[in-house]
Amino acid sequence: MKNIDSFPGGYHPDYDPPVRGDNITAERYFSKEWMQKEWDHLWTKIWHVGGHISDVEEPGDWVRHNIMNESVIMIRQEDGSIKAFYNACQHRGNRLVFSDIGGGETITCSYHGWKWGKDGVLKQAQNAEDVVGGNPCGKLKLVELQCEIWAGFIWYNMDPEAKPLLEWLDPLPEMLAGYQMETQTRTLYLTTEAPCNWKVIRDNFNESYHLPTLHPELATFVEDDYKNTHFQSYQSGHNVMVMKGHQPSTREIPQEFCEPPLDVVLEYWGLDPKDFEKRPADARIAIQKAKRETGAEKGYTFFETLNDAQLTDYYHCTLWPNFTLTLSADGFQVLRSEPHPTDPEKCIFDHWFFNPEVEGRDVVETPCGPKPFEDAEHETIVYGEKSLGFVADQDLSVGSSQQQGLHSRGYTGGVLTGQEKRIQRFHELLNDAVGVGPT
């Protein structure tokens, strides 16, 4: 790895840790025993994104997140903070809420009518005087979890001994602060049930080796040559891949002209695509300079908090173990895969997109095309019936075939390239997390 301008602070040798070469065993993708190990030792120990601050604007507003067979409610408090509680009535265990979002002064159990306050304390119970041990109102409380906010997301952790969120995320909060993610609006909010294990999707987002085959159209705008792509991995398990954008790929024969959409971007920033004939790779630096000089007058005031590379390049940040952020100067994408509640050969896939506010702009570009600049409603899609965005569709298109192939006696653990090192490290961290050790 090189000393490059893409990472604030430059190159750190500690960010390229060695790997052991563990065999990536097939059963981890379809075994219910593996699925249970992951629940016991992984999902109950990590920080989860349970919602977004836009879901809970007023005191009493709540958002729900289900992970496998567990359910958590996050509620805005009177002082503006957010608390997280298990979605289970302390009376007989009935689920308290059944929709994604809601709100009110209390949450009422549909079984016996017990009412719980936004602070999780029991406010009212039918025949409270008859409860064994005395009236529980004002005393009994829903079971609370750790809950913190970062980048506009509401995070919770089921492990009471878990380290604080910002410590767990280090060094990403400092690196990504310039994007001001907490100020951006979610303009795309999609969920589907995908026909593959959650790790199939993780493997895909932990490498860029598939870009020339699955996403060849990106080569006109993104430098997809691994020799010019930069990687960092951290002790936490998080990792970052930075790909230079606003220039064509140098992977094969150098492109001579600025093809769409690069030519359109150049024109938007007051540059003539013809000036970059025979040298389209120079467009990246020219666009950085133009954005720096004229961004504010076009309404892009947030450019001032980004470094030059962040004005053009794509930061793919995979947070351990299952949450990917792809950040650009004009928005960021969330790609999350979570385990299916009962079937290890399926997963829940979320695709969100966020855009910053630009004065006078009421329509924004998202991975699913132009959308109104407003909070998107949550849309659950039946896989295959509607697009999740053309790049996401391409990524998921190989999910089912890979899931099938992993059952084959012909798969013996995978033969990886050097640029797929993050996949290797992911599975070694997973082996350690679930207690199987080196394989």
C-alpha positions as CSV (number, residue, x, y, z in Angstrom):
1,M,0.0,0.0,0.0
2,K,1.1,3.5,-0.8
3,N,1.2,6.9,0.8
4,I,-1.8,8.5,-1.0
5,D,-4.0,11.5,-0.7
6,S,-7.1,9.5,-0.4
7,F,-6.8,8.9,3.4
8,P,-6.7,11.8,5.9
9,G,-3.5,11.3,7.8
10,G,-1.8,9.3,5.0
11,Y,-0.6,5.7,5.1
12,H,-0.4,3.6,8.3
13,P,1.4,0.3,8.1
14,D,-0.8,-1.1,10.9
15,Y,-3.7,-0.9,8.4
16,D,-2.6,-3.8,6.4
17,P,-2.7,-6.7,8.9
18,P,-1.5,-10.2,7.9
19,V,-4.0,-13.0,7.4
20,R,-3.6,-16.7,8.4
21,G,-5.0,-18.3,5.2
22,D,-7.9,-20.0,7.0
23,N,-10.0,-22.3,4.7
24,I,-13.3,-20.6,4.0
25,T,-15.5,-23.6,4.7
26,A,-18.8,-24.0,2.8
27,E,-21.1,-24.9,5.7
28,R,-20.9,-21.4,7.1
29,Y,-23.1,-20.3,4.2
30,F,-25.9,-22.8,4.8
31,S,-25.6,-24.6,8.1
32,K,-28.1,-23.9,10.9
33,E,-25.4,-24.8,13.4
34,W,-23.3,-22.0,12.0
35,M,-26.3,-19.7,12.0
36,Q,-26.8,-20.4,15.7
37,K,-23.1,-19.8,16.5
38,E,-23.3,-16.5,14.8
39,W,-26.3,-15.5,16.8
40,D,-24.8,-16.5,20.1
41,H,-21.3,-15.0,19.5
42,L,-21.6,-12.3,16.8
43,W,-25.0,-10.7,16.5
44,T,-25.6,-10.3,20.2
45,K,-22.1,-8.7,20.6
46,I,-22.0,-6.0,17.9
47,W,-23.4,-2.5,17.4
48,H,-26.4,-2.6,15.1
49,V,-28.0,0.3,13.2
50,G,-31.6,0.2,14.4
51,G,-32.9,3.3,12.6
52,H,-32.3,6.9,11.6
53,I,-32.8,10.0,13.6
54,S,-35.4,11.2,11.0
55,D,-37.6,8.2,12.2
56,V,-37.9,9.7,15.7
57,E,-38.2,13.5,15.5
58,E,-40.5,14.1,18.5
59,P,-40.5,12.8,22.1
60,G,-42.4,9.5,22.1
61,D,-41.6,8.7,18.5
62,W,-40.2,5.2,18.1
63,V,-38.5,3.0,15.4
64,R,-38.3,-0.8,15.5
65,H,-35.6,-3.0,14.3
66,N,-35.8,-6.8,14.0
67,I,-32.7,-9.0,13.9
68,M,-33.4,-12.7,13.5
69,N,-35.9,-13.5,16.2
70,E,-35.1,-10.5,18.4
71,S,-36.8,-7.1,18.2
72,V,-35.7,-3.7,19.6
73,I,-37.6,-0.4,20.0
74,M,-35.7,2.9,20.0
75,I,-37.7,5.8,21.5
76,R,-37.0,9.6,21.5
77,Q,-37.0,10.9,25.1
78,E,-38.2,14.3,26.4
79,D,-34.6,15.5,26.7
80,G,-33.9,14.7,23.0
81,S,-31.9,11.6,23.8
82,I,-32.9,8.1,22.4
83,K,-33.3,5.0,24.5
84,A,-33.5,1.4,23.2
85,F,-35.6,-1.4,24.8
86,Y,-36.3,-5.0,23.9
87,N,-39.7,-5.2,22.2
88,A,-41.2,-7.5,24.8
89,C,-43.8,-6.8,27.5
90,Q,-42.4,-7.6,30.9
91,H,-45.8,-9.1,31.8
92,R,-46.0,-12.2,29.6
93,G,-43.5,-11.4,26.8
94,N,-45.9,-10.2,24.2
95,R,-44.4,-8.1,21.4
96,L,-45.3,-4.5,22.0
97,V,-45.1,-2.9,18.5
98,F,-45.5,-4.5,15.1
99,S,-44.8,-1.7,12.6
100,D,-41.5,0.0,11.6
101,I,-42.3,3.4,13.2
102,G,-44.9,5.0,15.5
103,G,-45.2,7.3,18.4
104,G,-47.2,8.5,21.4
105,E,-47.0,9.1,25.1
106,T,-47.2,5.4,25.9
107,I,-46.8,2.0,24.2
108,T,-49.7,-0.3,25.0
109,C,-49.5,-4.1,25.0
110,S,-52.3,-5.5,22.9
111,Y,-52.6,-8.6,25.1
112,H,-53.6,-7.2,28.6
113,G,-53.3,-3.4,28.0
114,W,-50.2,-2.7,30.1
115,K,-49.0,0.8,29.2
116,W,-45.3,1.6,29.1
117,G,-43.9,5.2,29.0
118,K,-41.3,6.5,26.6
119,D,-38.7,6.0,29.3
120,G,-39.6,2.3,29.4
121,V,-41.3,2.6,32.9
122,L,-44.7,0.9,33.4
123,K,-47.4,3.6,33.7
124,Q,-50.6,1.6,33.9
125,A,-51.6,-2.1,34.4
126,Q,-55.0,-3.7,34.5
127,N,-55.8,-4.7,38.1
128,A,-52.4,-3.5,39.3
129,E,-53.3,-4.2,42.9
130,D,-53.5,-7.9,42.0
131,V,-50.0,-8.2,40.7
132,V,-47.9,-10.6,42.8
133,G,-45.4,-8.6,44.8
134,G,-47.4,-5.4,44.7
135,N,-48.3,-2.7,42.2
136,P,-45.6,-2.6,39.6
137,C,-46.5,0.8,38.1
138,G,-43.7,3.3,38.3
139,K,-41.3,0.5,39.3
140,L,-41.2,-2.1,36.5
141,K,-39.2,-1.2,33.4
142,L,-38.6,-2.6,30.0
143,V,-35.2,-4.1,29.6
144,E,-32.9,-1.4,28.2
145,L,-29.9,-1.8,25.8
146,Q,-27.0,0.5,25.1
147,C,-28.0,3.1,22.5
148,E,-25.9,5.8,20.9
149,I,-26.0,8.1,17.8
150,W,-23.4,8.5,15.0
151,A,-23.7,9.8,11.5
152,G,-27.5,10.3,11.9
153,F,-28.0,6.6,12.7
154,I,-29.4,5.1,15.9
155,W,-27.2,2.3,17.1
156,Y,-27.8,-0.3,19.8
157,N,-25.9,-3.2,21.3
158,M,-27.3,-6.2,23.1
159,D,-24.0,-6.7,25.0
160,P,-24.0,-4.7,28.3
161,E,-20.2,-5.0,28.3
162,A,-19.7,-3.6,24.8
163,K,-17.2,-0.8,24.3
164,P,-18.7,2.7,23.5
165,L,-19.8,3.1,19.9
166,L,-17.2,5.8,18.9
167,E,-14.4,3.6,20.3
168,W,-15.8,0.6,18.4
169,L,-16.0,2.6,15.2
170,D,-12.5,4.1,15.4
171,P,-10.9,5.5,13.1
172,L,-13.9,6.0,10.8
173,P,-15.7,8.8,12.7
174,E,-12.7,11.2,12.2
175,M,-12.0,10.0,8.7
176,L,-15.6,10.5,7.5
177,A,-16.6,13.6,9.5
178,G,-16.3,15.9,6.5
179,Y,-19.3,14.2,4.8
180,Q,-21.6,15.5,7.5
181,M,-23.8,12.4,7.1
182,E,-26.0,13.4,10.0
183,T,-27.3,16.3,8.0
184,Q,-28.3,14.3,4.9
185,T,-31.7,13.1,3.8
186,R,-32.6,9.5,3.1
187,T,-34.1,9.6,-0.4
188,L,-34.1,5.8,-1.0
189,Y,-35.2,3.3,1.6
190,L,-35.5,-0.3,0.2
191,T,-35.6,-3.7,1.8
192,T,-35.8,-7.2,0.2
193,E,-35.4,-10.8,1.2
194,A,-32.5,-12.0,-1.0
195,P,-31.9,-15.7,-2.0
196,C,-28.5,-16.1,-0.4
197,N,-26.7,-16.2,3.0
198,W,-25.8,-12.7,4.4
199,K,-22.1,-13.5,4.0
200,V,-22.4,-14.0,0.2
201,I,-23.3,-10.3,0.0
202,R,-20.5,-9.4,2.5
203,D,-17.9,-11.2,0.4
204,N,-19.0,-9.2,-2.7
205,F,-18.7,-5.8,-0.9
206,N,-15.3,-6.8,0.5
207,E,-13.7,-6.8,-3.0
208,S,-13.7,-4.9,-6.2
209,Y,-12.5,-7.8,-8.3
210,H,-16.0,-8.2,-9.7
211,L,-16.3,-4.7,-11.2
212,P,-15.1,-5.5,-14.7
213,T,-17.5,-8.5,-15.1
214,L,-20.6,-7.4,-13.1
215,H,-20.3,-3.6,-13.5
216,P,-18.4,-2.9,-16.8
217,E,-20.3,0.3,-17.4
218,L,-18.6,1.9,-14.4
219,A,-15.2,1.8,-16.1
220,T,-16.0,5.1,-17.9
221,F,-16.2,6.9,-14.6
222,V,-14.3,4.9,-12.0
223,E,-10.7,3.7,-11.8
224,D,-11.3,0.0,-11.2
225,D,-7.7,-1.2,-11.6
226,Y,-6.8,-2.8,-8.3
227,K,-3.2,-1.5,-8.6
228,N,-4.7,2.0,-8.3
229,T,-7.3,1.1,-5.6
230,H,-6.4,1.7,-2.0
231,F,-7.3,-0.5,0.9
232,Q,-7.0,-0.2,4.7
233,S,-8.1,-2.7,7.3
234,Y,-8.4,-2.0,11.1
235,Q,-8.1,-4.1,14.2
236,S,-11.8,-3.6,14.8
237,G,-12.6,-5.5,11.7
238,H,-13.8,-2.5,9.8
239,N,-12.1,-1.7,6.4
240,V,-12.0,0.9,3.7
241,M,-11.5,0.8,0.0
242,V,-11.0,4.0,-2.0
243,M,-11.4,4.1,-5.7
244,K,-10.6,7.2,-7.8
245,G,-13.6,8.6,-9.5
246,H,-14.3,11.1,-12.2
247,Q,-11.8,9.4,-14.4
248,P,-12.0,6.3,-16.6
249,S,-10.4,2.9,-15.8
250,T,-6.8,2.3,-16.7
251,R,-7.2,-1.4,-16.4
252,E,-7.1,-2.1,-20.1
253,I,-6.3,0.1,-23.1
254,P,-6.4,3.7,-21.9
255,Q,-9.6,5.5,-22.9
256,E,-9.1,8.4,-25.2
257,F,-12.3,10.4,-24.7
258,C,-14.5,11.4,-21.8
259,E,-17.5,9.2,-22.3
260,P,-20.9,9.6,-20.4
261,P,-21.4,10.3,-17.6
262,L,-18.0,11.9,-17.2
263,D,-18.6,14.4,-20.1
264,V,-21.8,15.6,-18.5
265,V,-20.1,16.1,-15.1
266,L,-17.3,18.1,-16.8
267,E,-19.8,20.4,-18.5
268,Y,-21.8,20.9,-15.2
269,W,-18.6,22.1,-13.6
270,G,-17.8,24.5,-16.5
271,L,-15.2,22.3,-18.2
272,D,-15.0,21.3,-21.8
273,P,-14.8,17.5,-22.3
274,K,-12.8,18.1,-25.6
275,D,-10.0,19.6,-23.5
276,F,-9.4,16.2,-22.0
277,E,-9.2,14.1,-25.2
278,K,-6.2,11.8,-25.1
279,R,-5.9,12.5,-21.4
280,P,-9.3,11.8,-19.7
281,A,-7.6,10.7,-16.5
282,D,-6.7,14.4,-15.9
283,A,-10.5,15.1,-15.5
284,R,-10.4,14.0,-11.9
285,I,-8.0,16.8,-10.7
286,A,-9.7,19.4,-12.9
287,I,-13.1,18.6,-11.4
288,Q,-11.6,18.7,-7.9
289,K,-10.4,22.3,-8.6
290,A,-13.6,23.3,-10.2
291,K,-15.7,22.0,-7.3
292,R,-13.4,23.8,-4.8
293,E,-13.6,27.1,-6.8
294,T,-17.3,27.1,-7.7
295,G,-19.0,24.6,-5.4
296,A,-20.3,27.2,-2.9
297,E,-21.9,29.4,-5.5
298,K,-23.7,26.4,-6.9
299,G,-25.1,25.6,-3.4
300,Y,-22.6,22.9,-2.4
301,T,-21.5,24.6,0.8
302,F,-20.6,21.3,2.4
303,F,-17.7,20.8,0.0
304,E,-15.6,23.0,2.4
305,T,-15.4,20.1,4.9
306,L,-14.2,17.5,2.4
307,N,-10.6,17.0,1.3
308,D,-9.8,17.1,-2.4
309,A,-9.9,13.3,-2.9
310,Q,-13.3,13.2,-1.3
311,L,-14.6,15.6,-3.9
312,T,-14.2,13.0,-6.6
313,D,-13.4,9.6,-5.2
314,Y,-15.6,6.8,-3.7
315,Y,-15.0,5.6,-0.2
316,H,-16.3,2.1,0.4
317,C,-16.4,1.6,4.2
318,T,-17.4,-1.9,5.4
319,L,-18.2,-1.8,9.1
320,W,-17.8,-5.1,10.8
321,P,-19.5,-7.3,10.1
322,N,-22.4,-6.4,7.8
323,F,-22.8,-2.6,7.2
324,T,-21.3,-0.9,4.1
325,L,-21.2,2.8,3.5
326,T,-20.3,4.0,0.0
327,L,-19.6,7.7,0.2
328,S,-19.2,10.4,-2.5
329,A,-19.3,14.2,-2.5
330,D,-23.0,14.2,-3.4
331,G,-24.5,11.5,-1.3
332,F,-23.8,8.2,0.4
333,Q,-25.2,4.7,0.1
334,V,-26.0,2.1,2.8
335,L,-25.8,-1.6,1.8
336,R,-26.6,-4.0,4.7
337,S,-27.1,-7.7,4.8
338,E,-28.6,-9.4,7.9
339,P,-29.4,-13.0,8.6
340,H,-32.9,-14.3,7.8
341,P,-34.8,-15.2,11.0
342,T,-35.0,-19.0,10.2
343,D,-33.3,-19.8,6.9
344,P,-29.5,-19.6,6.6
345,E,-29.8,-19.6,2.8
346,K,-31.7,-16.3,2.7
347,C,-30.9,-12.9,4.1
348,I,-32.5,-9.4,4.6
349,F,-30.9,-6.8,2.3
350,D,-31.3,-3.1,2.9
351,H,-30.4,-0.4,0.3
352,W,-30.6,3.2,1.4
353,F,-29.3,6.4,-0.2
354,F,-28.8,9.8,1.4
355,N,-28.3,13.2,-0.3
356,P,-27.1,16.5,1.1
357,E,-29.2,19.6,0.7
358,V,-28.3,21.9,-2.2
359,E,-30.1,25.2,-2.3
360,G,-32.7,25.2,-5.1
361,R,-32.5,21.5,-5.8
362,D,-35.7,19.5,-5.2
363,V,-34.8,16.4,-7.3
364,V,-31.7,14.3,-6.6
365,E,-29.9,11.4,-8.3
366,T,-30.0,8.0,-6.5
367,P,-29.0,4.5,-7.5
368,C,-32.6,4.1,-8.6
369,G,-32.7,7.2,-10.7
370,P,-34.0,10.7,-9.9
371,K,-36.0,11.0,-6.7
372,P,-37.6,13.9,-4.8
373,F,-35.4,15.5,-2.2
374,E,-37.5,14.4,0.7
375,D,-37.6,11.6,3.3
376,A,-38.4,8.4,1.4
377,E,-41.0,6.0,2.8
378,H,-39.8,2.5,3.6
379,E,-40.5,0.1,0.7
380,T,-40.3,-3.7,1.0
381,I,-39.7,-5.3,-2.3
382,V,-40.3,-8.9,-3.4
383,Y,-36.9,-9.9,-4.8
384,G,-36.9,-10.0,-8.6
385,E,-40.2,-8.1,-9.0
386,K,-38.7,-4.6,-8.8
387,S,-35.3,-3.1,-9.2
388,L,-33.1,-2.3,-6.2
389,G,-30.9,-0.1,-8.4
390,F,-29.0,-1.4,-11.4
391,V,-25.7,-1.9,-9.6
392,A,-27.4,-3.6,-6.6
393,D,-29.3,-5.8,-9.0
394,Q,-26.1,-6.8,-10.7
395,D,-24.5,-7.6,-7.3
396,L,-27.4,-9.7,-6.1
397,S,-27.8,-11.4,-9.5
398,V,-25.0,-13.9,-8.6
399,G,-26.3,-14.5,-5.1
400,S,-28.5,-17.4,-5.7
401,S,-26.1,-19.1,-8.1
402,Q,-23.2,-18.8,-5.6
403,Q,-25.4,-20.1,-2.8
404,Q,-26.1,-23.1,-4.9
405,G,-22.5,-23.6,-5.9
406,L,-21.4,-23.5,-2.3
407,H,-23.2,-26.8,-1.7
408,S,-21.1,-28.5,-4.3
409,R,-18.4,-31.1,-3.4
410,G,-16.4,-29.2,-6.0
411,Y,-16.1,-26.2,-3.7
412,T,-13.2,-26.8,-1.3
413,G,-12.6,-23.4,0.3
414,G,-11.9,-20.8,-2.3
415,V,-8.8,-19.6,-4.1
416,L,-8.5,-15.9,-3.7
417,T,-6.5,-13.1,-5.3
418,G,-4.4,-10.7,-3.4
419,Q,-7.0,-7.9,-3.9
420,E,-9.6,-10.1,-2.1
421,K,-7.6,-10.1,1.1
422,R,-10.5,-8.4,2.9
423,I,-12.6,-11.4,2.3
424,Q,-10.0,-13.7,3.8
425,R,-9.7,-11.4,6.8
426,F,-13.4,-11.2,7.2
427,H,-13.8,-15.0,7.5
428,E,-10.8,-15.3,9.9
429,L,-12.4,-12.7,12.1
430,L,-15.7,-14.6,11.9
431,N,-13.9,-17.9,12.8
432,D,-12.5,-16.2,15.9
433,A,-15.8,-14.5,16.8
434,V,-17.8,-17.8,16.7
435,G,-15.1,-19.7,18.5
436,V,-14.0,-22.2,15.8
437,G,-10.5,-20.7,15.5
438,P,-8.2,-21.2,12.5
439,T,-9.4,-23.7,9.9
